[in-house]
Amino acid sequence: MNRLVILLLMLTGWIHESKAQFYQPVDSESSVRFYINNFGSQVEGSFRGLKGKISFDPLHPASTIMNVSVDAASVKTGIAMRDRHLKQEKYFHIDQYPQITITGSGLKPGKLPGTYIMTATVNIKSATRTVELPFKASWQAKGWLFEGRFTINRRHFDVGGGSISLSDPVTVELKVLAQQ
């Protein structure tokens, strides 16, 4: 009987390890967008250069690890003058801080099937903050699609200084296709 239990435990461990897969975000098929109010009007922007590593197993969400980044210099809002301004020291200071990163692990299941909540750290410039990142994971023909949305306070990351024209909350929307 003990041998059977040990065999089952070994087999269960092997199955668990064999299902955890590493995926890489596909920049060309993903989007990282942000929304902020400026003088009372919503401004949209995006980042490119998405890269990183994601270990995801929907049957064992607690073992999930995500470590992704975007190129801060890729910021685009549709207005070239604004984009240049956002790259300067007062905002993203791209010369000193070229990457914006999100790192998280240990998912909790969400309320609906295929939804999760990850405690993640967001690093912008020299500031790091912890956020709750709710997202949906769905298998696509090309890989896993992760879609989520969360809000941060730009002042916590020293982005935009004491600007009175910018709202403090910034909504970040992620749509990340990840493949092996």
C-alpha positions as CSV (number, residue, x, y, z in Angstrom):
1,M,0.0,0.0,0.0
2,N,2.8,2.4,0.9
3,R,4.5,1.8,-2.4
4,L,1.3,2.6,-4.2
5,V,1.0,5.9,-2.4
6,I,4.6,6.8,-3.1
7,L,4.2,5.9,-6.7
8,L,1.0,8.0,-6.9
9,L,2.8,11.0,-5.3
10,M,5.8,10.7,-7.7
11,L,3.5,10.4,-10.6
12,T,1.4,13.4,-9.5
13,G,4.6,15.5,-9.1
14,W,5.7,14.5,-12.5
15,I,2.4,15.4,-14.1
16,H,2.4,18.7,-12.3
17,E,5.9,19.6,-13.6
18,S,5.1,18.4,-17.1
19,K,2.1,20.7,-17.4
20,A,3.9,23.9,-16.3
21,Q,5.0,25.5,-19.6
22,F,7.1,28.5,-20.3
23,Y,5.7,31.1,-22.8
24,Q,7.1,34.3,-24.3
25,P,4.9,37.3,-25.1
26,V,4.5,38.0,-28.8
27,D,4.9,41.8,-29.1
28,S,3.4,42.1,-32.6
29,E,0.2,40.4,-31.4
30,S,-0.1,42.0,-28.0
31,S,-1.0,45.4,-26.7
32,V,-0.1,47.4,-23.6
33,R,-2.3,50.5,-23.4
34,F,-2.9,53.2,-20.8
35,Y,-5.6,55.8,-20.2
36,I,-5.3,59.1,-18.3
37,N,-7.3,62.3,-18.1
38,N,-5.4,65.4,-19.1
39,F,-7.3,68.7,-18.8
40,G,-10.5,66.7,-18.3
41,S,-10.1,64.7,-21.6
42,Q,-9.1,61.1,-21.8
43,V,-5.6,60.5,-23.4
44,E,-4.8,57.1,-24.7
45,G,-1.3,55.7,-25.2
46,S,0.6,52.5,-25.8
47,F,3.9,50.8,-25.4
48,R,5.7,48.3,-27.6
49,G,8.8,46.1,-27.1
50,L,6.9,43.6,-24.9
51,K,9.2,40.8,-23.8
52,G,9.7,38.4,-20.9
53,K,8.8,35.0,-19.6
54,I,5.5,33.5,-18.4
55,S,5.2,30.1,-16.7
56,F,1.5,29.3,-16.6
57,D,-0.5,26.2,-15.7
58,P,-4.3,26.7,-15.4
59,L,-4.6,23.6,-13.3
60,H,-2.0,24.9,-10.8
61,P,-2.4,28.7,-10.8
62,A,-0.4,29.1,-7.6
63,S,2.7,28.1,-9.5
64,T,2.4,30.8,-12.1
65,I,5.3,33.2,-12.6
66,M,5.1,36.3,-14.9
67,N,8.0,38.6,-15.6
68,V,7.4,41.0,-18.5
69,S,8.6,44.4,-19.6
70,V,8.0,47.0,-22.2
71,D,10.3,49.5,-23.8
72,A,9.6,52.9,-22.2
73,A,11.0,54.8,-25.2
74,S,8.2,53.2,-27.3
75,V,5.5,55.3,-25.7
76,K,3.0,56.5,-28.3
77,T,-0.1,58.8,-27.8
78,G,-0.7,59.9,-31.4
79,I,0.9,63.3,-30.9
80,A,4.7,63.3,-31.6
81,M,5.4,66.4,-29.4
82,R,3.6,64.8,-26.4
83,D,5.5,61.5,-27.0
84,R,8.9,63.4,-26.9
85,H,7.7,65.1,-23.7
86,L,6.8,61.8,-22.0
87,K,10.3,60.4,-22.7
88,Q,11.9,63.2,-20.7
89,E,13.0,63.1,-17.0
90,K,9.8,64.5,-15.6
91,Y,7.8,61.6,-17.0
92,F,9.4,58.3,-18.0
93,H,13.1,59.4,-18.0
94,I,13.9,56.8,-20.7
95,D,17.6,57.5,-20.7
96,Q,18.0,56.3,-17.1
97,Y,15.0,53.9,-17.0
98,P,14.6,52.2,-20.4
99,Q,12.2,49.4,-19.2
100,I,8.8,49.3,-17.4
101,T,8.3,45.9,-15.7
102,I,5.6,43.8,-14.2
103,T,6.5,40.8,-12.1
104,G,4.1,38.5,-10.4
105,S,3.5,35.0,-9.1
106,G,1.0,32.9,-7.3
107,L,-2.4,33.4,-8.9
108,K,-5.7,33.1,-7.1
109,P,-8.7,32.0,-9.0
110,G,-11.2,34.7,-9.9
111,K,-15.0,34.6,-9.7
112,L,-15.5,33.3,-13.2
113,P,-13.9,30.3,-15.0
114,G,-10.7,31.3,-16.7
115,T,-10.2,34.4,-14.5
116,Y,-7.4,35.0,-12.0
117,I,-6.0,37.6,-9.7
118,M,-2.3,38.0,-9.5
119,T,-0.4,40.1,-6.9
120,A,2.2,41.8,-9.1
121,T,4.9,44.4,-8.7
122,V,5.0,47.3,-11.2
123,N,8.3,49.0,-11.7
124,I,8.4,52.4,-13.4
125,K,11.5,54.6,-13.0
126,S,13.0,53.9,-9.6
127,A,9.6,53.1,-7.9
128,T,8.1,49.7,-7.3
129,R,4.5,49.2,-6.2
130,T,2.4,46.2,-5.6
131,V,-1.0,45.9,-7.4
132,E,-3.8,43.4,-7.7
133,L,-3.9,42.4,-11.4
134,P,-7.2,40.7,-12.4
135,F,-7.0,39.0,-15.7
136,K,-8.6,36.4,-18.0
137,A,-6.6,33.6,-19.6
138,S,-7.9,31.8,-22.7
139,W,-6.3,29.3,-24.9
140,Q,-6.1,30.5,-28.6
141,A,-4.8,28.6,-31.6
142,K,-1.6,30.5,-31.3
143,G,-1.1,30.3,-27.5
144,W,-2.4,31.8,-24.3
145,L,-4.1,35.1,-24.4
146,F,-4.0,37.1,-21.1
147,E,-6.3,40.1,-20.8
148,G,-6.4,42.3,-17.8
149,R,-6.9,45.9,-16.6
150,F,-5.6,47.6,-13.4
151,T,-5.2,51.2,-12.1
152,I,-2.1,52.8,-10.7
153,N,-1.4,56.2,-9.3
154,R,1.2,58.0,-11.5
155,R,2.5,60.0,-8.6
156,H,3.6,56.8,-6.8
157,F,6.0,56.4,-9.7
158,D,7.1,60.0,-10.0
159,V,5.6,60.3,-13.5
160,G,4.4,63.8,-14.3
161,G,5.5,65.4,-11.1
162,G,2.9,67.8,-9.5
163,S,1.0,68.4,-12.8
164,I,-2.4,69.8,-12.0
165,S,-3.7,69.0,-15.5
166,L,-3.1,65.3,-15.3
167,S,-5.3,63.0,-13.2
168,D,-3.5,60.8,-10.7
169,P,-5.1,57.5,-11.7
170,V,-3.9,55.8,-14.8
171,T,-5.7,52.7,-16.1
172,V,-3.4,50.1,-17.8
173,E,-4.9,47.6,-20.1
174,L,-3.0,44.4,-21.1
175,K,-3.7,42.0,-24.0
176,V,-0.8,39.6,-24.1
177,L,-0.5,36.7,-26.5
178,A,2.1,34.3,-25.2
179,Q,3.6,31.3,-27.1
180,Q,6.2,28.6,-26.5
